[in-house]
């Protein structure tokens, strides 16, 4: 996708889910990191973009998305961005399914954003305990086991 990406910023410090437009080149700045990690949500045609080194940082705040069965940890560390993803093409797409073009009535566009927001907000939960932490670990998985 060229230009701006529409998605949702998850901020565990402010405990907010916010719809925003992102330029692909500025995602690192928004999250506040050097290395990005993608968690693929195949069943939703979405990815969660995270700080690859988030678990290594002190004084982190944590959040969960859905049942967390698709990841090794129990929670995500720091800010994250949920974006749409086309797995066939390997590229980011708009977060709203069937997002209408910009010539469409603004009420239809707002309804699409609100419906997607409601769906994502229901899956995000913030960990209130300021002493909560996840231990980072490394795991090597042979290709034949994938």
C-alpha positions in Angstrom: 0.0 0.0 0.0 1.4 3.4 -0.9 0.9 6.5 1.2 -0.7 6.4 4.6 -1.7 3.2 6.4 -4.9 3.3 8.5 -4.7 1.3 11.7 -5.0 1.3 15.5 -2.4 2.4 17.9 -2.4 0.5 21.2 -0.9 2.6 24.0 -0.6 0.6 27.3 0.6 3.6 29.3 -2.5 5.7 28.4 -4.6 2.5 28.1 -6.0 3.7 24.8 -6.8 2.3 21.5 -6.7 5.0 18.8 -7.5 5.0 15.1 -4.7 6.7 13.2 -3.1 7.0 9.8 0.6 6.1 9.7 3.2 6.5 7.1 5.1 3.2 6.8 8.4 5.1 7.2 7.3 6.6 10.6 6.0 3.5 12.3 9.3 3.1 14.3 8.9 6.7 15.6 5.3 6.1 16.7 6.2 2.9 18.6 9.5 4.4 19.8 11.9 1.6 18.7 14.7 0.7 16.3 13.6 -2.9 15.3 10.1 -3.9 14.4 8.5 -7.3 15.0 5.3 -8.5 13.2 2.8 -10.8 14.8 0.7 -12.3 12.1 -3.0 -12.7 12.7 -3.9 -14.8 9.7 -7.5 -15.4 10.6 -8.1 -11.6 10.7 -5.9 -10.5 7.8 -4.0 -8.3 10.2 -0.6 -7.9 11.8 0.4 -6.4 15.1 3.6 -4.3 14.8 5.7 -4.2 17.9 9.1 -3.2 19.3 11.3 -6.3 18.7 13.2 -5.4 21.8 10.2 -4.4 23.9 10.6 -7.3 26.4 14.2 -6.2 27.0 13.3 -2.7 28.2 12.7 -1.8 31.8 9.6 -0.1 33.1 7.4 -1.5 30.3 3.6 -1.6 30.3 1.8 -4.6 28.8 -1.3 -5.5 26.9 -3.0 -8.5 25.4 -4.9 -9.1 22.2 -7.5 -11.8 22.1 -6.6 -15.1 23.5 -2.9 -14.8 22.8 -2.7 -18.4 21.5 -0.8 -17.2 18.5 2.3 -15.9 20.3 4.9 -17.4 22.7 4.5 -14.8 25.4 1.4 -14.0 27.6 1.4 -10.3 26.8 2.9 -7.7 24.5 5.3 -5.0 25.8 5.0 -1.3 24.9 3.1 0.3 22.2 1.8 -1.6 19.2 0.0 -0.9 16.0 -2.6 -3.1 14.4 -2.7 -2.9 10.6 -4.4 -4.8 7.8 -2.2 -7.2 5.9 -2.6 -9.0 2.6 -0.9 -12.4 3.1 -1.0 -13.3 -0.6 0.9 -10.2 -1.6 2.9 -9.7 1.6 2.0 -6.1 2.0 0.1 -3.8 4.4 -3.5 -2.9 3.5 -6.2 -0.8 5.1 -7.3 -2.1 8.5 -11.0 -1.7 7.6 -12.3 -4.5 5.4 -13.8 -3.2 2.2 -12.8 0.4 3.1 -14.7 2.6 0.7 -12.8 4.9 -1.6 -12.3 8.6 -0.6 -15.2 9.7 -2.9 -17.7 7.8 -0.7 -20.0 9.6 1.8 -18.1 10.4 5.0 -20.8 8.7 7.1 -20.1 5.3 5.5 -16.3 5.8 6.0 -16.9 6.7 9.7 -19.2 3.7 10.2 -16.5 1.4 8.8 -13.9 2.8 11.1 -16.3 2.6 14.1 -17.2 -1.1 13.4 -13.5 -2.1 13.1 -12.6 -0.1 16.2 -15.4 -1.8 18.2 -14.1 -5.2 17.1 -10.4 -4.4 18.0 -11.2 -2.6 21.3 -13.1 -5.7 22.5 -9.9 -7.8 21.9 -7.5 -5.5 23.6 -7.0 -5.7 27.3 -4.4 -3.7 29.4 -2.5 -5.2 32.3 -3.1 -2.9 35.2 -0.4 -4.3 37.5 2.6 -2.0 37.2 4.9 -4.7 38.5 3.9 -7.2 35.8 6.7 -8.3 33.5 7.4 -10.9 30.9 10.8 -12.7 30.8 12.4 -12.5 27.3 13.5 -15.8 25.9 14.9 -17.1 22.6 13.7 -20.2 20.9 15.0 -21.9 17.7 12.5 -24.0 15.8 13.8 -26.2 13.0 12.1 -25.6 9.7 10.8 -29.1 9.5 8.7 -28.5 12.6 6.8 -25.5 11.1 
